[in-house]
């Protein structure tokens, strides 16, 4: 029986993917095999030696201590694309809200309460202050063409916008899903200089932090509208405010409110609603559960943020999985541990991701306990499992 600790409320649609005869899911599990989490902060948590995996029901993993997990052989999964449609729809709403001053207009009409028969005349007199441009025919720049960015770019095309896409790391699968109408931007500068609307969809890394800053804003068209539904730190708040005050930015819409940006004219702060749909929560939970089942029961890894994807049909009688450092001569030492015990290897896969690697080996017959002990003694081996 696998113990799964739930750090947040996880959709029942996901928990249904975990067979009750094999899994016990509870928020009070003290020594779990795996953890399912949404937004709960885990950086201060102590992890038991039994913990094998953490599945984040969502895309961002800033709440998880990734490096510490890697050092302890804990696989961290996320659910890329599961909430993509929900975020895309909110970005679409932001495109319209940033253009037409709808929020400002709604708030203004509340001030007319009690004006009686004058309301109609006051509306006609005051509505001009909330006028804004249509999005059809305008240029939309999408920075980052992952699961969400592609959907945003494609919907922009269908709405009659001229769409530029920038992503030097776009996957083959992503390229197949991108509309042929999207123009290939060869640089960020091309996006900044040409686009009326810019939507950012890149992960937060040391390289992307502060992507929208005073220097990049200077390159942008006057009255640009910037949409940030990826991570708040991708934009420098003080530089956004300065850009608005200088008349360079017409609107900044973000799903990540901060003290500096709340109640600033020209800024739309949305309370992190990107994935807040029942459909998105179901999709994320189901994907997270399937990832855990694949790893705990078969050793397969898909959508891990700290270890390589590695999937292999179970062809032998016993499967041994090894998480280890990505260093020279490791595979030779691992193979020698089996050959020295006359173990017959049916199938083997070895994949690496930055500093870490993962090896799966299917064997004919059972594996001797001494072989496992010898594997654990190899310098650089972090965790060995027998499935």
Buried (B, 14 or more C-beta within 10 A) or exposed (E): EBBBBBBBEBBEBBBEBBEEEEBBBEEEBEEBBBBBBBBEEBEEBEBEEEBBBBBBBBBBBEBBBBEEBBBBBBBBBBBBBBBBBBBBBBBBBBBEBBBBBBBBBEEBBEEBEEEEEEEEEBBEEBEEEBEBBEBEEBBBBBBBBBBBBBBBBBBBBEBEBBBBBBBEEBEEEBEEBBBEEBBEBEEBEBBBEBBBBBBBBBBBEEEBEBBBBBEBBEEBBEEBBBBBBBBBBBBBBEBBBBBBEEEBBBBBBBBBBEEEBEEBEBBBBBEBEBBBBEBBBBBBBBBBBBBBBBBBBBBBBEBBBBBBEBEBEBEBEBBBBBBBBBEEEBBEBBBEBBEEEEBEBBBBBBBBBEEBBBBBBBBEEEBEEEBBEBBEEBEBBBBBBBB
